[in-house]
């Protein structure tokens, strides 16, 4: 089976010193683990060089493959296809994709460098982390607001149009997860393509070659997301929005943004392992209520003495 490990699972394996034992077990039992840029970037952000090197060594030992495209590329590809179906006039007649192709090449090159333990110094990711932390701050603020309104039973929460002029979605509608993810997409893609939020730069990098500069200022932009986009055509965008929705039912944490990106691997793997109980609960809610047929989330007990023992036990019951 194809497995995906949340970064905390690699942390667990590294802490137990069992990377080679885990890889031998996986190979012997016919399982393969695919790593992601989310795994790699979280580890690269570790400031202590020796810890960072140990974590990367665990990652490249345990994982036997790397995602061919980053999650942000897959999200943008879905949006581009729906634009072509619903709003073809938003697309450029002649896309110039050379820069985007270079980004994909760079994505794959980072894995090759990791496998060679040619690691960037922590400061090399300072700008990336600064922008990403800015995005995390914005997400936490919005999630806390939604959670506070829900817990206190307030009804004045609403989503305004990106220009703040009119109400797009009311409080009662935002309580419906299938509307919530669409409302999230309205804001996320507008911030990426019109506001040019540094935290969403990847989305702009992938869509810029194809989409006209002012497309998302079109008067029908909100309608595009709320009515015209078919949920089955944008499973990753829907998934990340649903994870966001169910995260607001739990304590809001710093790792929520990264967890949303990891969740896309539910669509790529057969099993998704995490050692975070709250995240596991969120994934279960999403899978059981909205995404039957995707990877099953599996929770590992990180307080156990052996990561290998936890993995072996979990896989033996499946």
C-alpha positions in Angstrom: 0.0 0.0 0.0 1.0 3.6 -0.5 1.3 5.4 2.8 1.6 9.1 3.8 3.2 10.2 7.0 2.5 13.5 8.7 5.8 15.2 9.7 5.2 14.3 13.3 5.4 10.6 12.4 8.9 11.2 11.0 9.7 13.1 14.2 8.5 10.1 16.2 10.6 7.6 14.2 13.7 9.9 14.5 13.2 10.2 18.3 13.1 6.4 18.5 16.2 6.0 16.3 14.3 3.5 14.1 14.5 4.9 10.6 16.3 2.0 9.1 14.2 -0.6 11.0 11.0 1.1 9.8 12.2 1.1 6.2 13.1 -2.6 6.4 9.7 -3.3 7.8 7.9 -1.3 5.1 9.9 -2.9 2.3 9.3 -6.4 3.7 5.6 -5.9 4.1 5.1 -4.3 0.7 4.4 -0.7 1.8 5.7 2.5 0.2 5.8 5.9 1.8 5.7 9.1 -0.3 7.2 12.3 1.1 5.9 15.8 0.4 7.4 19.3 0.2 5.3 19.9 3.3 7.4 17.4 5.2 10.6 18.8 3.8 9.8 22.5 4.5 8.7 21.8 8.1 12.0 20.0 8.7 14.1 22.7 6.9 12.5 25.3 9.3 14.1 23.6 12.3 16.8 26.1 13.5 19.2 23.6 15.1 21.4 22.2 12.3 22.1 18.8 13.9 18.4 18.2 14.6 17.5 19.3 11.1 20.0 16.9 9.6 18.8 14.0 11.7 15.2 14.7 10.7 16.0 14.9 7.0 18.0 11.7 7.3 15.0 10.0 8.7 12.8 11.4 6.0 14.9 10.2 3.1 15.5 6.8 4.7 11.8 6.1 5.4 10.2 7.6 2.3 10.8 5.8 -1.0 9.3 8.5 -3.3 8.5 12.2 -3.4 5.4 13.9 -4.7 5.8 14.7 -8.4 3.9 18.0 -8.1 3.4 20.2 -4.9 -0.1 20.4 -3.4 -0.3 24.1 -4.4 0.2 23.1 -8.1 -2.6 20.5 -7.8 -5.0 23.1 -6.2 -4.2 25.6 -9.0 -4.7 23.0 -11.7 -8.2 22.2 -10.5 -9.1 25.9 -10.5 -7.6 26.4 -14.0 -9.7 23.5 -15.3 -12.9 24.9 -13.8 -12.2 28.4 -15.2 -11.8 26.8 -18.6 -15.2 25.1 -18.2 -17.1 28.0 -16.6 -15.3 31.2 -17.5 -13.0 30.5 -20.5 -12.8 34.3 -21.2 -10.8 34.6 -18.0 -8.0 32.6 -19.6 -5.1 34.0 -21.6 -5.1 33.0 -25.3 -1.4 32.1 -25.1 0.0 30.9 -21.8 3.7 31.3 -21.1 4.6 28.5 -18.8 8.4 28.5 -18.8 8.6 30.0 -15.3 6.1 27.6 -13.9 8.0 24.7 -15.4 11.1 25.9 -13.7 9.3 26.0 -10.4 8.2 22.3 -10.8 11.8 21.4 -11.7 13.0 23.2 -8.6 10.4 21.3 -6.5 11.9 18.0 -7.7 15.5 19.3 -7.3 14.9 20.0 -3.6 14.2 16.3 -3.0 17.4 15.3 -4.9 19.4 17.7 -2.7 17.7 16.3 0.4 18.6 12.8 -0.6 22.2 13.9 -1.0 22.0 15.6 2.4 22.9 18.9 0.6 20.8 20.9 3.0 20.2 24.6 2.9 21.1 26.7 6.0 18.2 27.7 8.1 18.5 31.3 7.1 17.9 30.3 3.4 14.3 29.8 4.4 13.9 32.9 6.4 11.9 34.8 3.8 9.7 31.7 3.1 9.0 31.2 6.8 8.3 34.9 7.3 5.7 34.9 4.6 4.3 31.6 5.7 4.1 32.7 9.3 2.1 35.8 8.1 -0.3 33.5 6.4 -0.6 31.3 9.5 -1.3 34.4 11.6 -4.1 35.4 9.3 -5.6 31.9 9.3 -5.5 31.6 13.1 -7.2 35.0 13.5 -10.0 34.0 11.1 -10.5 30.6 12.6 -10.6 32.0 16.1 -13.2 34.4 15.1 -15.4 31.7 13.6 -14.9 29.4 16.6 -15.7 32.2 19.1 -18.9 33.0 17.2 -19.9 29.4 17.1 -19.2 28.7 20.8 -21.1 31.8 21.9 -24.0 31.2 19.6 -23.6 34.5 17.8 -25.4 35.1 14.5 -23.7 38.2 13.1 -20.8 36.4 11.4 -20.8 36.9 7.7 -18.5 36.8 4.7 -18.1 40.1 2.8 -17.1 40.3 -0.8 -13.3 40.8 -1.2 -13.9 44.5 -1.7 -15.8 44.6 1.7 -18.8 46.2 0.0 -21.5 43.5 0.2 -22.4 40.4 2.1 -21.7 37.2 0.1 -22.4 34.5 2.6 -24.5 34.8 5.8 -23.8 33.3 9.2 -26.3 30.5 8.8 -24.8 29.6 5.4 -21.3 29.5 6.8 -22.5 26.9 9.3 -22.9 24.5 6.3 -19.5 23.0 5.5 -20.3 22.6 1.9 -20.8 26.4 1.6 -17.9 27.2 4.0 -15.3 25.6 1.7 -16.6 27.6 -1.3 -16.5 30.8 0.8 -13.0 30.0 1.8 -12.0 29.6 -1.9 -13.5 33.0 -2.7 -11.1 34.6 -0.2 -8.0 32.4 -0.7 -7.8 32.8 -4.4 -8.7 36.5 -4.4 -5.9 37.1 -1.9 -3.5 35.1 -4.0 -4.3 36.6 -7.4 -5.5 40.2 -6.7 -4.1 41.2 -3.3 -0.9 39.2 -4.1 -0.5 38.0 -0.5 3.1 36.7 -0.1 1.7 33.8 1.9 -0.2 32.6 -1.2 2.6 33.3 -3.7 2.6 29.6 -4.9 -1.0 29.9 -6.1 -0.2 32.9 -8.1 2.9 31.3 -9.6 0.9 28.4 -10.9 -2.1 30.4 -12.2 -0.4 33.6 -13.6 0.7 31.9 -16.8 -2.9 31.0 -17.7 -5.3 33.5 -16.1 -5.8 37.2 -17.1 -4.6 39.7 -14.5 -8.0 41.1 -13.6 -10.0 37.9 -14.0 -10.8 37.5 -10.3 -12.2 41.1 -10.2 -15.0 40.0 -12.5 -18.5 40.8 -11.1 -19.3 37.1 -11.4 -16.3 35.9 -9.4 -18.3 35.1 -6.2 -20.9 33.3 -8.3 -18.2 31.2 -9.9 -17.2 29.7 -6.5 -20.6 29.6 -4.8 -22.7 28.2 -7.7 -20.8 27.3 -10.8 -17.8 25.3 -9.6 -18.6 21.6 -9.3 -17.4 20.1 -6.1 -16.3 16.9 -7.8 -14.0 18.9 -10.1 -12.0 20.6 -7.3 -11.6 17.8 -4.7 -8.4 19.2 -3.2 -9.7 22.8 -2.9 -12.8 21.3 -1.3 -10.8 19.1 1.0 -8.6 21.9 2.3 -11.7 24.1 3.0 -13.5 21.3 4.8 -10.4 20.6 7.0 -10.4 24.4 7.8 -14.1 24.1 8.7 -13.7 21.2 11.1 -10.5 22.7 12.6 -12.7 25.5 14.0 -14.5 22.9 16.1 -11.3 22.3 18.0 -8.7 24.5 19.7 -7.0 26.6 17.1 -3.3 25.8 16.8 -0.3 27.1 15.0 0.0 23.9 12.9 -3.5 24.2 11.3 -2.3 25.8 8.1 0.4 23.1 7.5 -2.2 20.4 8.4 -4.5 21.7 5.7 -1.8 21.2 3.1 -0.9 17.8 4.3 -4.5 16.7 4.1 -4.4 16.7 0.3 -2.4 13.5 0.5 -5.6 11.7 1.6 -6.3 11.7 -2.1 -2.9 10.3 -3.1 -2.3 7.6 -0.5 -4.1 4.5 0.8 -3.4 5.3 4.4 -2.6 8.6 6.1 -0.7 8.4 9.4 -0.5 11.1 12.0 0.5 11.3 15.7 -1.7 14.4 16.3 -5.0 13.4 17.9 -6.9 16.6 17.2 -5.8 16.5 13.5 -6.7 12.8 13.3 -10.2 13.7 14.6 -10.6 16.5 12.0 -9.5 14.1 9.2 -12.0 11.5 10.4 -14.8 14.0 10.3 -13.9 15.1 6.8 -13.5 11.5 5.5 -16.6 10.1 7.2 -18.9 13.0 6.3 -17.6 14.1 2.9 -14.9 12.0 1.3 -15.7 8.3 1.6 -13.3 6.2 -0.5 -10.1 8.2 0.2 -7.2 7.3 2.4 -8.1 6.2 5.9 -6.6 8.3 8.7 -4.6 6.3 11.2 -3.5 7.7 14.6 -0.2 6.6 16.2 0.5 7.0 19.9 3.7 9.1 20.1 4.1 8.3 23.7 4.7 4.6 22.9 8.3 3.4 23.3 8.6 2.3 19.6 7.5 3.9 16.4 8.1 0.7 14.6 5.8 -1.1 17.1 3.1 1.4 16.6 3.3 1.2 12.8 3.4 -2.6 12.8 0.4 -2.8 15.1 -1.6 -0.3 13.2 -1.0 -2.0 9.8 -1.7 -5.5 11.2 -5.3 -4.5 11.9 -6.0 -3.2 8.4 
